[in-house]
Amino acid sequence: MKKSKIDTTVRFLFFASLIHSSSAAFACSTCGCSLNSDWECQGLATGPGLRWDFRYDYLDQNQIRSGRSKVDVWPVSGHEQELYTRNQYYTIGLDYAADENWGLNLQLPTIVRTHATQGLNFDGTDDGTSSARGLGDIRIVARYQGVLPDHALGLQMGFKLPTGGYQQTFNGGAMAGEILDRGLQLGTGTTDLLLGFFRFGQVNRDIDYFATAMAQLPLDSRVDYRPGQSVNLNLGVRYLGFGKCMPLLQINGRASAKDTGQNATPDDSGGRVLYLSPGLAFPVGERLKAYVFWQLPVYQDLNGYQLAPKSIFTLGGRMEF
């Protein structure tokens, strides 16, 4: 990777992330993790070949928030009193680079999710619990890095496919047997277009950076539900002065519009959150590298009343063949 100063593209992404980003840690359809672990987009793996990645994310959405504040007083008429949503994501990633210009990335997530709600009546007559495990929505994204001679600027295009289930029911409480909220299903049931770009370079000999932006645009609706459009923004720096162990720091964000449709809860979906994510990458073997991150919210602005996590933990491994 050739030396390059932080340019206008990076400044734009940085300030955009402060204004418009949010984590994927909202209740309903926006829950997930916005941390970037795509090493090709960060400039850590730019040559041709096949690479494998395994990533584990854990987030416990256990506090109700509204706007920029935590909610301490219930009930609130017309809004569901959700108790918690505990999410575990096991994601296998496969990346193939045909050459320095073209590559293809496949993400296969397995989700383990438990949820409990007190309902709208607050008296136990419409409470419910659910527990699900299964395949989520697969993502496949192609990239082109031939824009600049040093391959440090890339474009991305792909799709999120409707492979996750969206007809799960409550399995406990008064709501047992009834359909679970669409935003809590393993999949959205929709095909979404993914469009993005990335930039990476060096600040000096020991510090390099990357910036990414990815928009997710649903192309259809399924059973009267359409997830809100969203954009993920990431800015990261790495310190290379310690040799094989690399301290990492990311700013992760996601902005999401409200869900729509008869089976959506638009008033309690969408918003903006910004996370500060320190981490470390270190070698485990000759070809295997591990990484660990801790995402901490520094800004949250959620529509309506939604569950949010206090932090997100990520552990992963990366192998080149």
Backbone torsions as a table, in degrees:
resi	resn	phi	psi	omega
1	MET	NA	124.9	-179.4
2	LYS	-77.6	156.7	178.9
3	LYS	-67.7	146.2	-179.9
4	SER	-157.1	135.4	178.1
5	LYS	-78.8	156.7	175.5
6	ILE	-64.0	120.2	-172.5
7	ASP	-105.3	-172.0	-176.4
8	THR	-61.4	-35.3	179.8
9	THR	-59.3	-45.0	-177.8
10	VAL	-68.0	-41.2	178.7
11	ARG	-61.0	-41.5	178.8
12	PHE	-61.2	-47.1	-178.9
13	LEU	-64.5	-36.8	-179.3
14	PHE	-63.7	-50.5	-178.4
15	PHE	-70.4	-32.8	176.2
16	ALA	-63.8	-37.3	-179.8
17	SER	-67.1	-34.4	178.7
18	LEU	-68.3	-31.6	-175.0
19	ILE	-91.7	-42.7	-167.7
20	HIS	-115.3	-1.2	-172.9
21	SER	-90.8	160.4	175.8
22	SER	-152.3	152.3	177.7
23	SER	-76.6	164.3	177.5
24	ALA	-86.2	32.9	-173.1
25	ALA	-105.7	27.6	175.8
26	PHE	-79.7	157.1	168.3
27	ALA	-66.6	170.7	179.0
28	CYS	65.6	-142.5	-165.0
29	SER	-71.8	-11.3	-175.7
30	THR	-99.7	9.1	-177.4
31	CYS	-73.5	147.1	-175.8
32	GLY	152.2	-158.8	-176.3
33	CYS	-135.6	132.0	-175.9
34	SER	-98.3	5.0	179.9
35	LEU	-61.0	140.3	179.4
36	ASN	-97.8	119.3	175.4
37	SER	-123.8	22.5	177.7
38	ASP	-84.5	96.6	-172.7
39	TRP	-66.7	-28.1	177.8
40	GLU	-63.6	-38.8	179.9
41	CYS	-76.6	-11.2	178.9
42	GLN	-99.6	-4.5	179.3
43	GLY	85.0	9.5	-179.4
44	LEU	-87.8	-17.0	178.7
45	ALA	-142.1	100.5	-173.3
46	THR	-117.0	-6.6	-178.4
47	GLY	-88.7	169.5	178.1
48	PRO	-69.9	156.9	177.4
49	GLY	136.7	178.3	-178.9
50	LEU	-106.0	136.8	179.6
51	ARG	-133.3	149.7	-178.1
52	TRP	-126.2	139.6	-178.6
53	ASP	-136.5	137.7	171.5
54	PHE	-123.6	132.9	-175.9
55	ARG	-136.4	137.3	176.6
56	TYR	-119.9	127.4	177.3
57	ASP	-122.2	136.7	176.3
58	TYR	-128.8	125.9	174.0
59	LEU	-140.7	129.8	-180.0
60	ASP	-107.8	102.6	178.5
61	GLN	-83.1	99.8	-171.2
62	ASN	-131.8	13.4	175.4
63	GLN	-133.2	132.2	177.5
64	ILE	-80.1	130.5	177.8
65	ARG	-129.2	151.1	175.6
66	SER	-138.6	125.9	-174.8
67	GLY	61.9	-124.5	-178.2
68	ARG	-104.1	11.4	-172.3
69	SER	-125.8	155.3	171.4
70	LYS	-80.3	140.4	-179.1
71	VAL	-96.1	125.2	-178.8
72	ASP	-111.2	-15.8	-174.0
73	VAL	-113.7	125.7	175.1
74	TRP	-130.3	159.5	0.1
75	PRO	-82.2	162.7	171.6
76	VAL	-118.5	112.7	-173.1
77	SER	-55.7	132.1	176.7
78	GLY	85.9	-0.4	-179.5
79	HIS	-124.7	135.6	-178.4
80	GLU	-69.7	137.3	176.3
81	GLN	-93.7	86.4	176.7
82	GLU	-76.0	141.2	-177.0
83	LEU	-95.6	-47.7	177.5
84	TYR	-165.3	156.5	167.5
85	THR	-137.0	111.4	-178.8
86	ARG	-102.3	123.5	-173.9
87	ASN	-118.9	134.0	168.9
88	GLN	-127.1	126.9	180.0
89	TYR	-115.5	125.4	174.4
90	TYR	-113.8	107.4	-171.6
91	THR	-117.2	123.3	173.0
92	ILE	-97.7	126.8	178.3
93	GLY	-116.3	134.9	174.8
94	LEU	-121.2	130.2	-179.5
95	ASP	-130.2	129.7	177.6
96	TYR	-124.8	122.7	176.0
97	ALA	-107.1	115.6	179.5
98	ALA	-70.6	-36.3	177.2
99	ASP	-159.2	-164.0	-177.8
100	GLU	-74.2	-11.9	-176.8
101	ASN	-100.8	-36.0	-169.7
102	TRP	-120.8	141.6	177.1
103	GLY	-154.2	163.0	-179.6
104	LEU	-137.9	132.9	-177.5
105	ASN	-123.2	132.6	-179.8
106	LEU	-122.3	129.3	179.5
107	GLN	-118.7	122.3	-177.5
108	LEU	-117.2	99.0	-176.8
109	PRO	-94.7	138.9	167.2
110	THR	-111.8	131.9	-173.8
111	ILE	-116.5	136.1	170.8
112	VAL	-119.4	119.2	-172.2
113	ARG	-139.6	130.8	171.8
114	THR	-120.7	147.3	-174.3
115	HIS	-147.4	146.3	175.5
116	ALA	-141.5	141.3	179.8
117	THR	-138.7	148.5	174.4
118	GLN	-90.6	-8.1	177.9
119	GLY	81.8	-165.6	-178.2
120	LEU	-96.1	-19.3	-175.5
121	ASN	-89.6	-22.0	176.8
122	PHE	63.9	20.8	-179.2
123	ASP	-129.5	12.8	178.4
124	GLY	86.6	-3.7	-178.1
125	THR	-81.3	-14.1	176.9
126	ASP	-139.1	34.2	175.3
127	ASP	-81.3	168.1	-178.9
128	GLY	-169.5	154.8	174.0
129	THR	-131.8	155.0	178.5
130	SER	-146.1	154.7	177.5
131	SER	-146.8	127.0	-176.5
132	ALA	-140.5	149.4	176.0
133	ARG	-145.8	128.9	178.2
134	GLY	169.7	-177.6	-179.8
135	LEU	-67.7	135.6	173.0
136	GLY	-92.5	-160.6	-179.9
137	ASP	-83.5	122.6	-179.4
138	ILE	-73.6	143.6	176.2
139	ARG	-120.6	133.9	175.7
140	ILE	-131.7	124.8	-171.6
141	VAL	-135.0	129.1	173.7
142	ALA	-97.4	150.2	178.7
143	ARG	-133.7	151.2	175.9
144	TYR	-127.9	124.1	-177.3
145	GLN	-117.6	24.7	-178.5
146	GLY	-95.9	15.0	-177.9
147	VAL	-66.9	-43.0	-179.4
148	LEU	-116.2	154.0	-179.5
149	PRO	-59.4	-30.2	-178.6
150	ASP	-89.6	3.5	177.7
151	HIS	60.3	26.0	-175.9
152	ALA	-93.5	0.6	175.9
153	LEU	-126.6	129.0	-176.1
154	GLY	-134.6	156.6	176.5
155	LEU	-116.8	146.1	-178.0
156	GLN	-130.3	145.2	174.8
157	MET	-152.4	136.1	179.8
158	GLY	-171.3	-161.8	-176.2
159	PHE	-141.6	146.5	164.4
160	LYS	-98.4	124.1	-173.4
161	LEU	-99.5	150.3	-176.3
162	PRO	-82.6	62.3	-176.9
163	THR	-92.7	-18.0	179.4
164	GLY	-81.8	148.6	179.3
165	GLY	-68.4	149.3	179.9
166	TYR	-137.3	23.3	180.0
167	GLN	-127.5	27.6	178.8
168	GLN	-68.2	148.7	178.6
169	THR	-115.3	160.3	170.1
170	PHE	-62.5	142.1	179.4
171	ASN	-118.5	12.9	177.3
172	GLY	-158.9	160.2	179.8
173	GLY	82.4	-173.0	-178.2
174	ALA	-65.0	-22.7	-177.8
175	MET	-90.6	5.0	-177.1
176	ALA	-53.0	129.7	-180.0
177	GLY	94.0	-13.9	179.3
178	GLU	-91.1	154.2	-176.0
179	ILE	-63.0	133.1	176.4
180	LEU	-72.4	151.5	177.0
181	ASP	-50.0	138.6	-176.4
182	ARG	-61.4	-34.3	179.5
183	GLY	-68.4	-11.2	179.7
184	LEU	-105.1	2.5	178.4
185	GLN	-72.5	163.8	178.9
186	LEU	-67.8	-26.5	178.3
187	GLY	-138.4	163.1	-179.9
188	THR	-86.6	-19.8	-175.3
189	GLY	82.6	1.9	-176.7
190	THR	-115.5	154.8	169.3
191	THR	-93.5	126.9	-176.5
192	ASP	-117.9	137.6	173.8
193	LEU	-82.7	135.5	178.5
194	LEU	-115.1	124.5	179.4
195	LEU	-131.6	131.4	-178.8
196	GLY	-158.7	175.1	172.5
197	PHE	-150.5	163.5	-179.3
198	PHE	-146.9	157.9	-179.8
199	ARG	-144.5	137.3	174.6
200	PHE	-141.7	160.8	-178.3
201	GLY	-179.9	-169.8	-177.8
202	GLN	-114.4	139.1	171.3
203	VAL	-86.8	-46.1	172.7
204	ASN	-153.8	-164.8	-174.7
205	ARG	-63.2	-31.7	-173.3
206	ASP	-106.3	-8.5	-176.0
207	ILE	-129.0	129.1	171.3
208	ASP	-127.4	171.7	-172.3
209	TYR	-140.9	164.6	167.8
210	PHE	-148.5	156.4	175.3
211	ALA	-142.1	136.4	-179.8
212	THR	-135.4	153.0	173.2
213	ALA	-141.1	134.6	-180.0
214	MET	-141.2	121.8	176.0
215	ALA	-98.3	141.0	177.2
216	GLN	-120.5	116.3	-171.2
217	LEU	-122.0	104.4	177.9
218	PRO	-59.3	134.3	-177.8
219	LEU	-96.8	-12.0	-177.6
220	ASP	-154.8	-177.5	173.4
221	SER	-125.3	163.8	-179.2
222	ARG	-141.2	120.6	179.2
223	VAL	50.9	56.8	175.3
224	ASP	58.4	37.9	176.3
225	TYR	-143.8	133.3	176.6
226	ARG	-139.0	117.5	178.9
227	PRO	-67.9	153.3	179.6
228	GLY	-70.3	149.0	173.0
229	GLN	-62.2	150.7	-177.8
230	SER	-147.0	162.1	174.4
231	VAL	-138.6	132.4	174.5
232	ASN	-104.0	134.1	178.4
233	LEU	-129.8	134.6	-178.9
234	ASN	-137.6	137.9	172.8
235	LEU	-131.0	127.4	-176.8
236	GLY	-136.9	152.4	173.8
237	VAL	-131.0	151.8	178.7
238	ARG	-131.7	142.7	174.9
239	TYR	-104.8	123.1	-172.9
240	LEU	-102.6	2.7	-172.6
241	GLY	-74.3	-9.5	-179.6
242	PHE	-97.2	10.6	179.3
243	GLY	82.2	-123.3	-173.7
244	LYS	-75.4	-23.8	176.9
245	CYS	-90.7	127.3	-175.1
246	MET	-120.9	112.5	168.2
247	PRO	-67.0	140.7	-175.2
248	LEU	-130.3	150.1	174.3
249	LEU	-144.9	127.5	179.0
250	GLN	-124.7	149.0	163.7
251	ILE	-107.6	117.3	-175.9
252	ASN	-115.3	136.5	179.6
253	GLY	-147.0	159.5	176.4
254	ARG	-151.7	130.3	172.3
255	ALA	-112.8	131.3	-175.7
256	SER	-132.5	135.8	174.4
257	ALA	-79.0	169.9	-179.4
258	LYS	-71.5	145.6	171.3
259	ASP	-67.8	154.3	179.9
260	THR	-132.9	162.1	179.0
261	GLY	115.1	162.5	-177.8
262	GLN	-62.5	-30.7	-179.7
263	ASN	-97.7	14.0	176.1
264	ALA	-98.8	167.9	172.4
265	THR	-123.0	74.5	-172.1
266	PRO	-59.4	-34.5	-177.5
267	ASP	-67.0	-22.6	-178.1
268	ASP	-119.2	41.8	178.3
269	SER	-144.9	155.5	178.2
270	GLY	82.4	164.8	180.0
271	GLY	147.5	-164.7	-177.3
272	ARG	-138.5	134.3	175.7
273	VAL	-143.5	145.7	-180.0
274	LEU	-124.2	133.0	-178.6
275	TYR	-119.1	143.4	169.7
276	LEU	-105.3	125.9	-168.5
277	SER	-129.4	95.0	172.4
278	PRO	-77.6	150.6	-178.9
279	GLY	-160.0	-179.7	179.8
280	LEU	-148.1	135.9	172.5
281	ALA	-114.4	137.5	-175.5
282	PHE	-151.7	151.7	-178.6
283	PRO	-78.8	143.5	173.8
284	VAL	-109.2	-30.7	177.4
285	GLY	-154.0	-168.7	-177.7
286	GLU	-64.5	-38.2	-178.0
287	ARG	-110.0	-13.9	-174.9
288	LEU	-102.5	129.0	175.6
289	LYS	-122.9	140.8	179.9
290	ALA	-112.0	158.6	176.4
291	TYR	-146.3	150.9	179.2
292	VAL	-140.7	139.2	-179.7
293	PHE	-136.3	153.8	173.2
294	TRP	-130.3	111.4	-178.5
295	GLN	-91.1	126.7	-177.9
296	LEU	-121.3	125.3	-178.2
297	PRO	-71.4	132.2	175.6
298	VAL	-114.5	-13.0	177.7
299	TYR	-156.0	130.6	176.8
300	GLN	-139.9	130.9	177.3
301	ASP	-141.0	95.1	-172.9
302	LEU	-106.0	140.2	176.7
303	ASN	-73.2	138.6	176.1
304	GLY	64.3	-133.4	-179.4
305	TYR	-126.5	118.7	-175.0
306	GLN	-139.5	153.4	172.7
307	LEU	-78.6	140.2	178.8
308	ALA	-140.6	150.6	178.4
309	PRO	-87.3	157.8	174.7
310	LYS	-81.6	-24.4	177.8
311	SER	-166.5	169.3	178.5
312	ILE	-133.7	133.9	-179.6
313	PHE	-109.5	134.5	180.0
314	THR	-132.2	133.8	176.0
315	LEU	-135.3	134.9	-177.2
316	GLY	-150.9	169.3	177.0
317	GLY	-140.3	149.6	-174.9
318	ARG	-134.4	128.3	-179.6
319	MET	-129.1	138.4	175.7
320	GLU	-108.3	139.7	-179.9
321	PHE	-101.1	NA	NA
